[in-house]
Amino acid sequence: MSQHLEIEYKNILMPNEFLQIQSYFNVSEQDFFMQENDYFDTADFSLKQLGCALRVRKKNGSYEFTLKEPQAIGLLETNEIITEADYNQLKNNQSFPSGRIYERLLSLTIDIPAVIYFGTLTTRRAETSYKNGLLVLDKSSYLKKEDYELEYEVIDPKLGEQNFLDLLSQFNIPKRKTDNKIVRFYKEKQRLLNN
């Protein structure tokens, strides 16, 4: 189990902007790797209402269980590696893995038996170092939707934000209000449920 503070800046990109940045940083198709995020919440979105996100990330044969909680700056991430059996039981609403995330959800008064699988978001991701941070290009597919995103993960929030804004300016990309992936996923899920 680990916890860390995630500080990142993000911007939705148009497909041509994505290709422009990919080309500038010499990111080839072979540099992209796949990851799948399975998202969980209660039917009434009780985690979302708290600004939290719960996911299992499948990558390289491992299952990383993550709870994200909002902080004054950034998000507090609690991560645990779970077994494939734990993952399958969680996804099929048979049992919830015990551990730090279970304890955190109890402290948030989440009805744990009510937590259900919402769906999967698949991302093709490439990463490169950039000015003391990590620059990430993501192409995500979920619920019959596709989007492109630029993320910049940093330690220093002020310097990181300036570097990110300078990079967007360099490519004449407007700063766009960008929800994180789970919020975009939830909005699309709610839109589909309401149609």
Stockholm file with secondary structure:
# STOCKHOLM 1.0

chainA/1-195         MSQHLEIEYKNILMPNEFLQIQSYFNVSEQDFFMQENDYFDTADFSLKQLGCALRVRKKNGSYEFTLKEPQAIGLLETNEIITEADYNQLKNNQSFPSGRIYERLLSLTIDIPAVIYFGTLTTRRAETSYKNGLLVLDKSSYLKKEDYELEYEVIDPKLGEQNFLDLLSQFNIPKRKTDNKIVRFYKEKQRLLNN
#=GR chainA/1-195 SS CEEEEEEEEEEEECHHHHHHHHHHTTCCGGGCEEEEEEEEEETTCHHHHTTCEEEEEEETTEEEEEEEEECSSSEEEEEEEECHHHHHHHHTTSCCCCSHHHHHHHHTTCCGGGEEEEEEEEEEEEEEEETTEEEEEEEEEETTEEEEEEEEEESCHHHHHHHHHHHHHHTTCCCCCCCCHHHHHHHHHHHHHHC
#=GC SS_cons         CEEEEEEEEEEEECHHHHHHHHHHTTCCGGGCEEEEEEEEEETTCHHHHTTCEEEEEEETTEEEEEEEEECSSSEEEEEEEECHHHHHHHHTTSCCCCSHHHHHHHHTTCCGGGEEEEEEEEEEEEEEEETTEEEEEEEEEETTEEEEEEEEEESCHHHHHHHHHHHHHHTTCCCCCCCCHHHHHHHHHHHHHHC
//
